[in-house]
Amino acid sequence: MNMLSTNQETKMTDQLTTRETAETATIKMIVFAVGAQEYCIPILSVREIRGFEKTTTLPFAPAYVCGAINLRGIILTVIDLAAYLNITAELENSRRVVIIVESRDGVVYGLLVDRVIDLADVNTGDVQPTSDEGACLHGLVLVDNRMIGILKLDTVLKHLVGDTTKE
Amino acid sequence: MVLVVENESGSRAALIVDEILGQTQVVIKSMEKNYRHIFGVSAATILGDGSVALILDVSALIAAALSQTENKAALGLSELVS
C-alpha cells in the first residue's frame, strides 16, 4: 500500500515537471498558509499533520531548521517554512501545525506552517511555471481565484539533507 | 560544571556544561537517516519523556580542539621566526 502511493507520487511529480507532454493530470493537493501566502503540496507526499511542539535545537543547522522531534520513535527535523521561504509568519499564532512529509527516498521531515486550509484538485495544465530551475516552487496555480504556490519538495529536501548525495 | 571525558587512547579532556542531569542507557538513532551529519554529533536518541537528545562525538570534538590549538601554536611559532 505504501509502495503504491509512493509510485503514484513519483508519477505525479514527473508529470508536474515534464509539462511538455500534452496530457494533463489532476493532482490532489493540500493547501496551507505561511504568512499571507498560500502554498500547496501533493497530498500523497503527506504522512500526517500534527501540532507544533517543542523541538530539540540542532547545532550548525540552517536558520530554517527548527530542530528535531520524536515521531513515535523516528527522529526527524522540522523546517520553518516561513524562515525557509523568507516570508513573515503570522505573529502570535498558537495554531501552527507541522505537516509530516515523506520523500521518495524515504526521508521523513516536517514542514511548519501557519495553518492548513483545505484540499484542492490541481490540473497540471493550469500550473503557471516559474522560470528558475533550482527554485523551491514548481509554479503558481489559481484555486478559487487565489494564487497558490506549488512547493517543490525535491528542492526543499536537497537543502535539508545537504548537497552530498546520500548513500 | 565540568565533565571530564577520556577516550580509548587514554587522552583526557574537560567539557564545560551547564548542568549534569544524570545518566541513562539509550537506544542510538542515526541523524543521517532523515537529516545530515552534524559536526560534533555522532547520533541521537529519545529520552524517557519522549524528547530528543543528541549524542556528542567526543573524539571529534577533542580532535577539533587539538588541531585548533596546534594551528595556533604553529602560527605563534611562525610569527616568532619571521
gemmi code that builds the backbone of each chain (N, CA, C; Angstrom):
import gemmi

chains = {
    "A": [
        ("MET", (0.842, -1.199, 0.000), (0.000, 0.000, 0.000), (0.877, 1.249, 0.000)),
        ("ASN", (1.853, 1.215, 0.863), (2.762, 2.344, 0.950), (3.539, 2.508, -0.352)),
        ("MET", (3.981, 1.352, -0.907), (4.716, 1.351, -2.169), (3.865, 1.984, -3.269)),
        ("LEU", (2.587, 1.590, -3.269), (1.676, 2.060, -4.311), (1.587, 3.585, -4.291)),
        ("SER", (1.385, 4.124, -3.092), (1.213, 5.576, -3.008), (2.501, 6.293, -3.400)),
        ("THR", (3.641, 5.692, -3.053), (4.905, 6.324, -3.419), (5.055, 6.334, -4.942)),
        ("ASN", (4.651, 5.223, -5.577), (4.741, 5.164, -7.039), (3.852, 6.214, -7.685)),
        ("GLN", (2.651, 6.333, -7.133), (1.726, 7.323, -7.679), (2.300, 8.719, -7.559)),
        ("GLU", (2.928, 8.947, -6.408), (3.507, 10.273, -6.167), (4.603, 10.544, -7.192)),
        ("THR", (5.447, 9.529, -7.422), (6.529, 9.666, -8.377), (5.974, 10.035, -9.743)),
        ("LYS", (4.938, 9.311, -10.134), (4.338, 9.550, -11.436), (3.827, 10.988, -11.529)),
        ("MET", (3.174, 11.413, -10.447), (2.566, 12.737, -10.468), (3.622, 13.835, -10.491)),
        ("THR", (4.673, 13.627, -9.722), (5.710, 14.657, -9.706), (6.380, 14.735, -11.066)),
        ("ASP", (6.526, 13.569, -11.709), (7.105, 13.567, -13.053), (6.235, 14.366, -14.011)),
        ("GLN", (4.920, 14.171, -13.850), (4.014, 14.903, -14.736), (4.092, 16.397, -14.476)),
        ("LEU", (4.345, 16.725, -13.201), (4.466, 18.136, -12.867), (5.681, 18.749, -13.535)),
        ("THR", (6.761, 18.001, -13.569), (7.993, 18.568, -14.090), (8.036, 18.531, -15.609)),
        ("THR", (7.545, 17.452, -16.213), (7.570, 17.374, -17.674), (6.234, 17.870, -18.205)),
        ("ARG", (6.159, 19.153, -18.379), (4.904, 19.746, -18.812), (4.748, 19.744, -20.331)),
        ("GLU", (5.798, 19.291, -21.011), (5.737, 19.281, -22.475), (4.686, 18.296, -22.984)),
        ("THR", (4.500, 17.199, -22.233), (3.532, 16.201, -22.662), (2.138, 16.818, -22.693)),
        ("ALA", (1.401, 16.470, -23.746), (0.110, 17.112, -23.964), (-0.893, 16.729, -22.881)),
        ("GLU", (-0.789, 15.487, -22.364), (-1.799, 15.043, -21.398), (-1.595, 15.746, -20.058)),
        ("THR", (-2.692, 16.077, -19.442), (-2.625, 16.711, -18.133), (-3.266, 15.784, -17.115)),
        ("ALA", (-2.865, 15.949, -15.884), (-3.406, 15.116, -14.822), (-3.929, 16.008, -13.714)),
        ("THR", (-4.851, 15.469, -12.947), (-5.351, 16.200, -11.795), (-4.687, 15.626, -10.552)),
        ("ILE", (-4.093, 16.508, -9.770), (-3.410, 16.089, -8.550), (-4.132, 16.685, -7.354)),
        ("LYS", (-4.372, 15.831, -6.376), (-4.984, 16.332, -5.147), (-3.902, 16.974, -4.295)),
        ("MET", (-4.114, 18.234, -3.974), (-3.125, 18.982, -3.216), (-3.687, 19.351, -1.850)),
        ("ILE", (-2.790, 19.486, -0.888), (-3.184, 20.024, 0.412), (-2.705, 21.472, 0.438)),
        ("VAL", (-3.635, 22.386, 0.743), (-3.327, 23.820, 0.692), (-3.116, 24.324, 2.115)),
        ("PHE", (-2.029, 25.065, 2.314), (-1.743, 25.614, 3.638), (-1.231, 27.042, 3.486)),
        ("ALA", (-1.265, 27.774, 4.591), (-0.828, 29.166, 4.552), (0.447, 29.339, 5.353)),
        ("VAL", (1.354, 30.134, 4.804), (2.539, 30.590, 5.529), (2.498, 32.109, 5.429)),
        ("GLY", (2.234, 32.773, 6.553), (2.013, 34.201, 6.496), (0.757, 34.475, 5.694)),
        ("ALA", (0.825, 35.429, 4.787), (-0.351, 35.769, 3.998), (-0.466, 34.908, 2.740)),
        ("GLN", (0.605, 34.220, 2.380), (0.629, 33.493, 1.120), (0.209, 32.028, 1.321)),
        ("GLU", (-0.450, 31.469, 0.301), (-0.862, 30.070, 0.376), (0.017, 29.222, -0.528)),
        ("TYR", (0.289, 28.029, -0.065), (1.092, 27.073, -0.832), (0.399, 25.727, -0.815)),
        ("CYS", (0.814, 24.844, -1.723), (0.250, 23.502, -1.693), (1.319, 22.471, -2.042)),
        ("ILE", (1.092, 21.250, -1.588), (1.945, 20.106, -1.941), (1.020, 18.919, -2.208)),
        ("PRO", (1.477, 17.935, -3.002), (0.621, 16.770, -3.269), (0.285, 16.042, -1.974)),
        ("ILE", (-0.989, 15.691, -1.840), (-1.443, 15.067, -0.592), (-0.786, 13.696, -0.404)),
        ("LEU", (-0.375, 13.065, -1.500), (0.209, 11.724, -1.377), (1.602, 11.758, -0.747)),
        ("SER", (2.232, 12.923, -0.724), (3.538, 13.004, -0.082), (3.409, 13.267, 1.413)),
        ("VAL", (2.187, 13.558, 1.862), (1.969, 13.884, 3.275), (1.715, 12.618, 4.065)),
        ("ARG", (2.398, 12.482, 5.172), (2.210, 11.315, 6.019), (1.190, 11.600, 7.120)),
        ("GLU", (1.314, 12.725, 7.747), (0.349, 13.118, 8.757), (0.537, 14.593, 9.087)),
        ("ILE", (-0.416, 15.127, 9.853), (-0.343, 16.522, 10.282), (-0.499, 16.530, 11.796)),
        ("ARG", (0.364, 17.244, 12.446), (0.281, 17.285, 13.913), (0.602, 18.691, 14.410)),
        ("GLY", (0.273, 18.932, 15.653), (0.541, 20.243, 16.255), (2.032, 20.445, 16.453)),
        ("PHE", (2.415, 21.709, 16.539), (3.830, 22.012, 16.734), (4.155, 21.904, 18.218)),
        ("GLU", (5.164, 21.131, 18.514), (5.605, 21.023, 19.904), (7.086, 21.340, 19.980)),
        ("LYS", (7.599, 21.310, 21.180), (8.982, 21.699, 21.435), (9.944, 20.847, 20.599)),
        ("THR", (10.913, 21.514, 19.983), (11.905, 20.786, 19.213), (13.257, 20.840, 19.927)),
        ("THR", (14.108, 19.880, 19.590), (15.474, 19.896, 20.102), (16.349, 20.635, 19.100)),
        ("THR", (16.947, 21.726, 19.529), (17.757, 22.549, 18.635), (18.986, 21.770, 18.186)),
        ("LEU", (19.314, 21.898, 16.915), (20.471, 21.184, 16.372), (21.603, 22.172, 16.131)),
        ("PRO", (22.822, 21.799, 16.522), (23.951, 22.706, 16.282), (24.290, 22.785, 14.800)),
        ("PHE", (24.803, 23.902, 14.370), (25.246, 24.160, 12.990), (24.114, 24.027, 11.976)),
        ("ALA", (22.872, 24.072, 12.424), (21.758, 23.905, 11.492), (21.444, 25.241, 10.828)),
        ("PRO", (20.932, 25.223, 9.593), (20.489, 26.463, 8.958), (19.361, 27.098, 9.775)),
        ("ALA", (19.161, 28.404, 9.579), (18.179, 29.132, 10.389), (16.766, 28.580, 10.211)),
        ("TYR", (16.474, 27.974, 9.063), (15.106, 27.498, 8.840), (14.841, 26.129, 9.447)),
        ("VAL", (15.864, 25.492, 10.017), (15.635, 24.206, 10.680), (15.310, 24.476, 12.148)),
        ("CYS", (14.046, 24.208, 12.539), (13.621, 24.461, 13.916), (14.335, 23.529, 14.881)),
        ("GLY", (14.531, 22.284, 14.466), (15.135, 21.303, 15.343), (14.559, 19.932, 15.069)),
        ("ALA", (14.871, 19.000, 15.980), (14.447, 17.616, 15.788), (13.288, 17.293, 16.719)),
        ("ILE", (12.385, 16.453, 16.236), (11.302, 15.957, 17.090), (11.267, 14.439, 17.001)),
        ("ASN", (10.573, 13.857, 17.943), (10.413, 12.410, 18.006), (9.006, 12.067, 17.545)),
        ("LEU", (8.921, 11.407, 16.406), (7.612, 10.981, 15.898), (7.513, 9.472, 16.092)),
        ("ARG", (6.929, 9.073, 17.174), (6.766, 7.656, 17.520), (8.052, 6.858, 17.249)),
        ("GLY", (9.150, 7.365, 17.775), (10.410, 6.632, 17.689), (11.279, 6.996, 16.513)),
        ("ILE", (10.751, 7.784, 15.562), (11.569, 8.249, 14.442), (12.017, 9.671, 14.766)),
        ("ILE", (13.311, 9.948, 14.570), (13.789, 11.311, 14.794), (13.786, 12.040, 13.457)),
        ("LEU", (13.099, 13.150, 13.404), (13.052, 13.909, 12.164), (13.177, 15.393, 12.457)),
        ("THR", (13.559, 16.152, 11.440), (13.745, 17.583, 11.620), (12.525, 18.335, 11.093)),
        ("VAL", (12.275, 19.486, 11.682), (11.151, 20.336, 11.284), (11.714, 21.589, 10.620)),
        ("ILE", (11.199, 21.888, 9.430), (11.610, 23.085, 8.693), (10.576, 24.181, 8.936)),
        ("ASP", (11.025, 25.341, 9.360), (10.148, 26.506, 9.485), (9.990, 27.103, 8.088)),
        ("LEU", (8.848, 26.827, 7.454), (8.679, 27.245, 6.052), (8.754, 28.759, 5.890)),
        ("ALA", (8.277, 29.503, 6.902), (8.335, 30.969, 6.801), (9.790, 31.420, 6.707)),
        ("ALA", (10.655, 30.850, 7.540), (12.068, 31.214, 7.502), (12.710, 30.702, 6.214)),
        ("TYR", (12.318, 29.497, 5.799), (12.893, 28.900, 4.588), (12.559, 29.740, 3.356)),
        ("LEU", (11.296, 30.161, 3.264), (10.857, 30.930, 2.102), (11.104, 32.418, 2.273)),
        ("ASN", (11.648, 32.793, 3.427), (11.965, 34.183, 3.735), (10.728, 35.082, 3.678)),
        ("ILE", (9.657, 34.626, 4.344), (8.454, 35.443, 4.447), (8.090, 35.576, 5.918)),
        ("THR", (7.323, 36.600, 6.228), (6.959, 36.850, 7.624), (5.829, 35.920, 8.026)),
        ("ALA", (6.025, 35.207, 9.100), (4.980, 34.317, 9.593), (3.974, 35.130, 10.374)),
        ("GLU", (2.808, 34.515, 10.617), (1.797, 35.187, 11.433), (2.319, 35.308, 12.854)),
        ("LEU", (2.125, 36.485, 13.444), (2.560, 36.677, 14.824), (1.544, 36.034, 15.762)),
        ("GLU", (2.003, 35.565, 16.887), (1.119, 35.055, 17.938), (0.163, 33.995, 17.407)),
        ("ASN", (0.676, 33.101, 16.620), (-0.181, 32.046, 16.105), (0.053, 30.784, 16.921)),
        ("SER", (-0.960, 30.393, 17.683), (-0.818, 29.188, 18.501), (-1.319, 27.949, 17.763)),
        ("ARG", (-1.854, 28.172, 16.562), (-2.426, 27.040, 15.817), (-1.469, 26.507, 14.756)),
        ("ARG", (-0.213, 26.870, 14.862), (0.732, 26.408, 13.851), (0.816, 24.884, 13.862)),
        ("VAL", (0.886, 24.305, 12.689), (0.926, 22.842, 12.599), (2.146, 22.407, 11.789)),
        ("VAL", (2.521, 21.156, 12.001), (3.637, 20.566, 11.271), (3.074, 19.520, 10.318)),
        ("ILE", (3.356, 19.691, 9.035), (2.959, 18.692, 8.047), (4.129, 17.729, 7.886)),
        ("ILE", (3.924, 16.480, 8.224), (4.994, 15.483, 8.108), (4.985, 14.949, 6.682)),
        ("VAL", (6.123, 15.093, 6.010), (6.242, 14.733, 4.598), (7.248, 13.599, 4.466)),
        ("GLU", (6.952, 12.659, 3.564), (7.904, 11.587, 3.286), (8.332, 11.691, 1.831)),
        ("SER", (9.638, 11.751, 1.603), (10.133, 11.865, 0.233), (10.155, 10.491, -0.426)),
        ("ARG", (10.464, 10.487, -1.722), (10.511, 9.221, -2.453), (11.627, 8.307, -1.942)),
        ("ASP", (12.713, 8.910, -1.424), (13.800, 8.096, -0.878), (13.515, 7.669, 0.555)),
        ("GLY", (12.360, 8.010, 1.070), (12.004, 7.588, 2.415), (12.471, 8.524, 3.506)),
        ("VAL", (12.971, 9.705, 3.133), (13.371, 10.682, 4.145), (12.122, 11.381, 4.678)),
        ("VAL", (11.949, 11.356, 5.992), (10.775, 11.958, 6.616), (11.189, 13.275, 7.264)),
        ("TYR", (10.423, 14.331, 7.021), (10.704, 15.614, 7.650), (9.398, 16.378, 7.830)),
        ("GLY", (9.457, 17.424, 8.631), (8.247, 18.179, 8.923), (8.321, 19.584, 8.362)),
        ("LEU", (7.186, 20.108, 7.928), (7.099, 21.489, 7.448), (6.206, 22.252, 8.410)),
        ("LEU", (6.765, 23.270, 9.051), (5.987, 24.084, 9.985), (5.251, 25.167, 9.199)),
        ("VAL", (3.924, 25.137, 9.250), (3.118, 26.114, 8.516), (2.170, 26.812, 9.486)),
        ("ASP", (1.591, 27.933, 9.050), (0.701, 28.679, 9.938), (-0.656, 28.001, 10.092)),
        ("ARG", (-1.231, 27.555, 8.964), (-2.488, 26.815, 9.086), (-2.722, 26.011, 7.823)),
        ("VAL", (-3.402, 24.905, 7.994), (-3.804, 24.097, 6.846), (-5.184, 24.568, 6.434)),
        ("ILE", (-5.396, 24.830, 5.138), (-6.651, 25.439, 4.715), (-7.631, 24.387, 4.192)),
        ("ASP", (-7.298, 23.761, 3.075), (-8.192, 22.732, 2.573), (-7.475, 21.885, 1.530)),
        ("LEU", (-8.240, 21.070, 0.838), (-7.700, 20.281, -0.262), (-8.138, 20.933, -1.561)),
        ("ALA", (-7.352, 20.713, -2.607), (-7.725, 21.273, -3.899), (-7.267, 20.315, -4.990)),
        ("ASP", (-8.075, 20.209, -6.038), (-7.669, 19.446, -7.215), (-6.959, 20.396, -8.154)),
        ("VAL", (-5.708, 20.111, -8.448), (-4.941, 20.980, -9.329), (-4.668, 20.234, -10.631)),
        ("ASN", (-5.057, 20.861, -11.735), (-4.789, 20.286, -13.043), (-3.401, 20.738, -13.477)),
        ("THR", (-2.554, 19.800, -13.872), (-1.173, 20.162, -14.212), (-1.132, 21.154, -15.367)),
        ("GLY", (-2.160, 21.141, -16.208), (-2.205, 22.081, -17.322), (-2.424, 23.518, -16.885)),
        ("ASP", (-2.975, 23.697, -15.685), (-3.269, 25.054, -15.199), (-2.097, 25.686, -14.459)),
        ("VAL", (-1.016, 24.921, -14.290), (0.105, 25.435, -13.492), (0.913, 26.420, -14.327)),
        ("GLN", (1.099, 27.614, -13.784), (1.966, 28.602, -14.427), (3.382, 28.362, -13.913)),
        ("PRO", (4.273, 27.873, -14.762), (5.598, 27.509, -14.250), (6.428, 28.732, -13.892)),
        ("THR", (7.295, 28.542, -12.888), (8.264, 29.585, -12.582), (9.520, 29.289, -13.386)),
        ("SER", (10.258, 30.314, -13.701), (11.332, 30.141, -14.673), (12.544, 29.407, -14.107)),
        ("ASP", (12.840, 29.647, -12.842), (14.102, 29.161, -12.301), (14.066, 27.650, -12.071)),
        ("GLU", (15.099, 26.959, -12.535), (15.145, 25.500, -12.440), (15.330, 25.042, -10.989)),
        ("GLY", (16.213, 25.706, -10.258), (16.500, 25.283, -8.894), (15.570, 25.907, -7.863)),
        ("ALA", (14.499, 26.540, -8.336), (13.629, 27.266, -7.410), (12.874, 26.311, -6.504)),
        ("CYS", (12.341, 26.843, -5.420), (11.601, 25.990, -4.498), (10.118, 25.940, -4.850)),
        ("LEU", (9.726, 26.516, -5.987), (8.341, 26.412, -6.439), (8.276, 25.756, -7.818)),
        ("HIS", (7.322, 24.840, -7.990), (7.037, 24.289, -9.322), (6.403, 25.363, -10.190)),
        ("GLY", (5.538, 26.142, -9.554), (4.818, 27.160, -10.287), (3.680, 27.697, -9.442)),
        ("LEU", (2.823, 28.459, -10.101), (1.665, 29.036, -9.407), (0.399, 28.514, -10.057)),
        ("VAL", (-0.656, 28.439, -9.253), (-1.915, 27.953, -9.797), (-3.047, 28.735, -9.134)),
        ("LEU", (-4.125, 28.922, -9.886), (-5.288, 29.630, -9.347), (-6.274, 28.617, -8.784)),
        ("VAL", (-6.606, 28.739, -7.497), (-7.639, 27.910, -6.901), (-8.653, 28.866, -6.283)),
        ("ASP", (-9.911, 28.812, -6.728), (-10.958, 29.720, -6.257), (-10.487, 31.176, -6.305)),
        ("ASN", (-9.807, 31.550, -7.382), (-9.301, 32.917, -7.568), (-8.225, 33.315, -6.556)),
        ("ARG", (-7.614, 32.318, -5.892), (-6.488, 32.620, -5.014), (-5.225, 32.085, -5.682)),
        ("MET", (-4.190, 32.901, -5.693), (-2.926, 32.478, -6.285), (-2.165, 31.619, -5.274)),
        ("ILE", (-1.899, 30.379, -5.656), (-1.290, 29.433, -4.720), (0.015, 28.916, -5.316)),
        ("GLY", (1.061, 28.919, -4.521), (2.347, 28.401, -4.967), (2.435, 26.900, -4.750)),
        ("ILE", (2.984, 26.195, -5.738), (3.176, 24.751, -5.585), (4.617, 24.522, -5.147)),
        ("LEU", (4.764, 24.068, -3.919), (6.092, 23.912, -3.336), (6.816, 22.731, -3.980)),
        ("LYS", (8.085, 22.940, -4.320), (8.886, 21.865, -4.925), (9.615, 21.130, -3.801)),
        ("LEU", (9.061, 19.995, -3.422), (9.606, 19.285, -2.258), (11.015, 18.756, -2.521)),
        ("ASP", (11.324, 18.454, -3.795), (12.673, 17.958, -4.127), (13.740, 18.974, -3.719)),
        ("THR", (13.470, 20.251, -3.992), (14.440, 21.304, -3.659), (14.554, 21.463, -2.147)),
        ("VAL", (13.406, 21.426, -1.473), (13.410, 21.559, -0.011), (14.261, 20.441, 0.592)),
        ("LEU", (14.032, 19.226, 0.095), (14.759, 18.068, 0.622), (16.259, 18.201, 0.366)),
        ("LYS", (16.591, 18.668, -0.832), (18.004, 18.816, -1.188), (18.694, 19.803, -0.242)),
        ("HIS", (17.986, 20.873, 0.086), (18.549, 21.840, 1.024), (18.677, 21.244, 2.418)),
        ("LEU", (17.705, 20.408, 2.790), (17.694, 19.859, 4.149), (18.830, 18.864, 4.359)),
        ("VAL", (18.968, 17.917, 3.448), (19.974, 16.872, 3.665), (21.348, 17.316, 3.191)),
        ("GLY", (21.438, 18.487, 2.584), (22.727, 18.965, 2.100), (22.977, 18.461, 0.700)),
        ("ASP", (23.991, 19.008, 0.061), (24.239, 18.684, -1.339), (24.881, 17.317, -1.523)),
        ("THR", (25.483, 16.793, -0.448), (26.127, 15.485, -0.561), (25.071, 14.428, -0.849)),
        ("THR", (25.330, 13.601, -1.840), (24.380, 12.552, -2.193), (24.380, 11.495, -1.100)),
        ("LYS", (23.173, 11.101, -0.744), (23.035, 10.115, 0.328), (23.318, 8.715, -0.188)),
        ("GLU", (24.067, 7.961, 0.615), (24.302, 6.553, 0.229), (23.140, 5.696, 0.694)),
    ],
    "B": [
        ("MET", (29.819, 23.775, 35.477), (30.048, 22.354, 35.751), (31.026, 21.816, 34.699)),
        ("VAL", (31.943, 21.005, 35.123), (32.928, 20.469, 34.183), (32.791, 18.951, 34.134)),
        ("LEU", (32.783, 18.433, 32.935), (32.650, 16.994, 32.715), (33.969, 16.514, 32.115)),
        ("VAL", (34.641, 15.604, 32.806), (35.910, 15.104, 32.280), (35.656, 13.822, 31.505)),
        ("VAL", (36.133, 13.794, 30.275), (35.931, 12.606, 29.444), (37.289, 12.014, 29.083)),
        ("GLU", (37.302, 10.725, 28.840), (38.532, 10.027, 28.494), (38.205, 9.100, 27.336)),
        ("ASN", (39.043, 9.107, 26.302), (38.758, 8.203, 25.192), (39.616, 6.945, 25.285)),
        ("GLU", (39.479, 6.083, 24.279), (40.123, 4.765, 24.335), (41.632, 4.888, 24.479)),
        ("SER", (42.224, 5.883, 23.850), (43.676, 6.005, 23.886), (44.152, 6.627, 25.210)),
        ("GLY", (43.214, 6.975, 26.081), (43.602, 7.457, 27.400), (43.752, 8.953, 27.498)),
        ("SER", (43.574, 9.675, 26.384), (43.709, 11.129, 26.460), (42.460, 11.727, 27.104)),
        ("ARG", (42.676, 12.736, 27.911), (41.565, 13.305, 28.668), (41.267, 14.722, 28.204)),
        ("ALA", (40.011, 15.076, 28.338), (39.611, 16.452, 28.044), (38.465, 16.803, 28.973)),
        ("ALA", (38.258, 18.076, 29.166), (37.155, 18.525, 30.008), (36.152, 19.282, 29.164)),
        ("LEU", (34.879, 18.982, 29.364), (33.815, 19.698, 28.660), (33.098, 20.586, 29.678)),
        ("ILE", (32.928, 21.835, 29.331), (32.202, 22.735, 30.239), (30.722, 22.667, 29.880)),
        ("VAL", (29.907, 22.258, 30.820), (28.474, 22.125, 30.579), (27.725, 22.936, 31.635)),
        ("ASP", (26.423, 23.168, 31.395), (25.632, 23.937, 32.343), (25.219, 23.086, 33.537)),
        ("GLU", (24.848, 21.852, 33.245), (24.267, 21.030, 34.300), (24.425, 19.567, 33.925)),
        ("ILE", (24.656, 18.731, 34.912), (24.654, 17.288, 34.670), (23.318, 16.753, 35.181)),
        ("LEU", (22.553, 16.157, 34.265), (21.188, 15.759, 34.602), (21.117, 14.341, 35.133)),
        ("GLY", (22.082, 13.517, 34.780), (22.033, 12.139, 35.225), (22.636, 11.231, 34.192)),
        ("GLN", (22.492, 9.945, 34.382), (22.981, 9.010, 33.363), (21.879, 8.027, 33.014)),
        ("THR", (21.934, 7.571, 31.790), (20.879, 6.684, 31.324), (21.392, 5.818, 30.196)),
        ("GLN", (20.753, 4.674, 29.989), (21.070, 3.830, 28.841), (20.103, 4.197, 27.727)),
        ("VAL", (20.642, 4.360, 26.514), (19.779, 4.840, 25.438), (19.904, 3.960, 24.199)),
        ("VAL", (18.923, 4.073, 23.345), (18.965, 3.423, 22.031), (19.470, 4.465, 21.031)),
        ("ILE", (20.502, 4.117, 20.286), (21.109, 5.079, 19.365), (20.313, 5.140, 18.065)),
        ("LYS", (19.974, 6.357, 17.653), (19.273, 6.554, 16.376), (20.115, 7.464, 15.494)),
        ("SER", (20.187, 7.128, 14.228), (21.024, 7.909, 13.310), (20.390, 9.255, 12.993)),
        ("MET", (21.198, 10.288, 12.884), (20.709, 11.596, 12.452), (20.743, 11.694, 10.934)),
        ("GLU", (21.610, 10.888, 10.313), (21.778, 10.971, 8.856), (20.560, 10.430, 8.114)),
        ("LYS", (19.764, 9.584, 8.768), (18.652, 8.934, 8.073), (17.663, 9.973, 7.538)),
        ("ASN", (17.285, 10.923, 8.386), (16.299, 11.913, 7.950), (16.876, 13.316, 7.869)),
        ("TYR", (18.160, 13.425, 8.130), (18.784, 14.749, 8.092), (20.169, 14.562, 7.497)),
        ("ARG", (21.160, 15.192, 8.073), (22.510, 15.099, 7.557), (23.461, 14.922, 8.730)),
        ("HIS", (24.738, 14.743, 8.430), (25.704, 14.627, 9.505), (25.902, 15.997, 10.151)),
        ("ILE", (25.937, 16.007, 11.483), (26.206, 17.254, 12.200), (27.582, 17.129, 12.828)),
        ("PHE", (28.399, 18.153, 12.651), (29.735, 18.107, 13.238), (29.628, 18.035, 14.768)),
        ("GLY", (30.387, 17.131, 15.356), (30.411, 17.021, 16.812), (29.289, 16.185, 17.392)),
        ("VAL", (28.428, 15.683, 16.530), (27.313, 14.859, 16.984), (27.408, 13.518, 16.275)),
        ("SER", (27.421, 12.428, 17.034), (27.545, 11.120, 16.390), (26.178, 10.509, 16.105)),
        ("ALA", (25.197, 10.782, 16.936), (23.867, 10.201, 16.733), (22.885, 10.932, 17.643)),
        ("ALA", (21.678, 10.412, 17.704), (20.671, 10.999, 18.579), (19.958, 9.880, 19.307)),
        ("THR", (19.138, 10.250, 20.252), (18.369, 9.250, 20.985), (17.090, 9.884, 21.502)),
        ("ILE", (16.174, 9.020, 21.939), (14.927, 9.517, 22.503), (14.936, 9.219, 24.003)),
        ("LEU", (14.748, 10.250, 24.795), (14.779, 10.099, 26.254), (13.430, 9.585, 26.755)),
        ("GLY", (13.399, 9.256, 28.029), (12.195, 8.697, 28.629), (10.960, 9.567, 28.482)),
        ("ASP", (11.134, 10.892, 28.486), (9.980, 11.776, 28.368), (9.596, 12.030, 26.911)),
        ("GLY", (10.260, 11.345, 25.967), (9.914, 11.486, 24.552), (10.706, 12.540, 23.823)),
        ("SER", (11.493, 13.325, 24.541), (12.253, 14.385, 23.868), (13.512, 13.803, 23.218)),
        ("VAL", (14.041, 14.557, 22.266), (15.204, 14.108, 21.506), (16.465, 14.666, 22.163)),
        ("ALA", (17.469, 13.815, 22.346), (18.763, 14.275, 22.850), (19.833, 13.889, 21.840)),
        ("LEU", (20.836, 14.736, 21.702), (21.921, 14.458, 20.762), (23.078, 13.792, 21.504)),
        ("ILE", (23.734, 12.844, 20.839), (24.883, 12.162, 21.429), (26.140, 12.812, 20.857)),
        ("LEU", (26.969, 13.360, 21.735), (28.160, 14.070, 21.279), (29.220, 13.096, 20.787)),
        ("ASP", (29.894, 13.502, 19.728), (31.034, 12.753, 19.207), (32.270, 13.351, 19.886)),
        ("VAL", (32.568, 12.822, 21.080), (33.592, 13.456, 21.913), (34.955, 13.423, 21.237)),
        ("SER", (35.280, 12.299, 20.586), (36.609, 12.218, 19.972), (36.763, 13.244, 18.846)),
        ("ALA", (35.682, 13.488, 18.119), (35.750, 14.512, 17.061), (35.924, 15.894, 17.669)),
        ("LEU", (35.230, 16.143, 18.786), (35.337, 17.445, 19.450), (36.760, 17.668, 19.953)),
        ("ILE", (37.339, 16.605, 20.575), (38.702, 16.733, 21.102), (39.682, 16.944, 19.953)),
        ("ALA", (39.497, 16.141, 18.890), (40.397, 16.255, 17.733), (40.344, 17.672, 17.160)),
        ("ALA", (39.134, 18.238, 17.068), (38.992, 19.589, 16.529), (39.673, 20.607, 17.433)),
        ("ALA", (39.488, 20.435, 18.748), (40.091, 21.368, 19.699), (41.613, 21.274, 19.637)),
        ("LEU", (42.123, 20.015, 19.550), (43.571, 19.823, 19.496), (44.158, 20.448, 18.236)),
        ("SER", (43.532, 20.194, 17.094), (44.092, 20.719, 15.838), (44.060, 22.241, 15.857)),
        ("GLN", (43.038, 22.813, 16.536), (42.962, 24.268, 16.614), (44.119, 24.823, 17.452)),
        ("THR", (44.361, 24.171, 18.596), (45.457, 24.656, 19.441), (46.794, 24.456, 18.740)),
        ("GLU", (46.929, 23.323, 18.008), (48.173, 23.086, 17.268), (48.379, 24.160, 16.210)),
        ("ASN", (47.308, 24.481, 15.516), (47.396, 25.531, 14.498), (47.846, 26.842, 15.106)),
        ("LYS", (47.239, 27.145, 16.281), (47.571, 28.399, 16.940), (49.038, 28.397, 17.356)),
        ("ALA", (49.498, 27.242, 17.878), (50.887, 27.124, 18.304), (51.813, 27.309, 17.109)),
        ("ALA", (51.464, 26.661, 15.997), (52.289, 26.757, 14.795), (52.330, 28.202, 14.301)),
        ("LEU", (51.165, 28.848, 14.373), (51.065, 30.235, 13.934), (51.960, 31.122, 14.805)),
        ("GLY", (51.869, 30.888, 16.113), (52.680, 31.668, 17.033), (54.159, 31.489, 16.767)),
        ("LEU", (54.551, 30.248, 16.472), (55.953, 29.923, 16.201), (56.429, 30.640, 14.943)),
        ("SER", (55.589, 30.594, 13.881), (55.998, 31.216, 12.626), (56.142, 32.724, 12.790)),
        ("GLU", (55.310, 33.283, 13.667), (55.408, 34.726, 13.914), (56.723, 35.057, 14.632)),
        ("LEU", (57.106, 34.136, 15.528), (58.353, 34.339, 16.259), (59.551, 34.291, 15.316)),
        ("VAL", (59.505, 33.328, 14.376), (60.637, 33.113, 13.463), (60.779, 34.299, 12.507)),
        ("SER", (59.680, 34.796, 11.992), (59.750, 35.819, 10.951), (60.082, 37.199, 11.486)),
    ],
}
model = gemmi.Model(1)
for chain_id, residues in chains.items():
    chain = gemmi.Chain(chain_id)
    for i, (resn, *xyz) in enumerate(residues, 1):
        res = gemmi.Residue()
        res.name, res.seqid = resn, gemmi.SeqId(i, " ")
        for name, pos in zip(("N", "CA", "C"), xyz):
            atom = gemmi.Atom()
            atom.name, atom.element = name, gemmi.Element(name[0])
            atom.pos, atom.b_iso = gemmi.Position(*pos), 0.0
            res.add_atom(atom)
        chain.add_residue(res)
    model.add_chain(chain)
structure = gemmi.Structure()
structure.add_model(model)
structure.setup_entities()
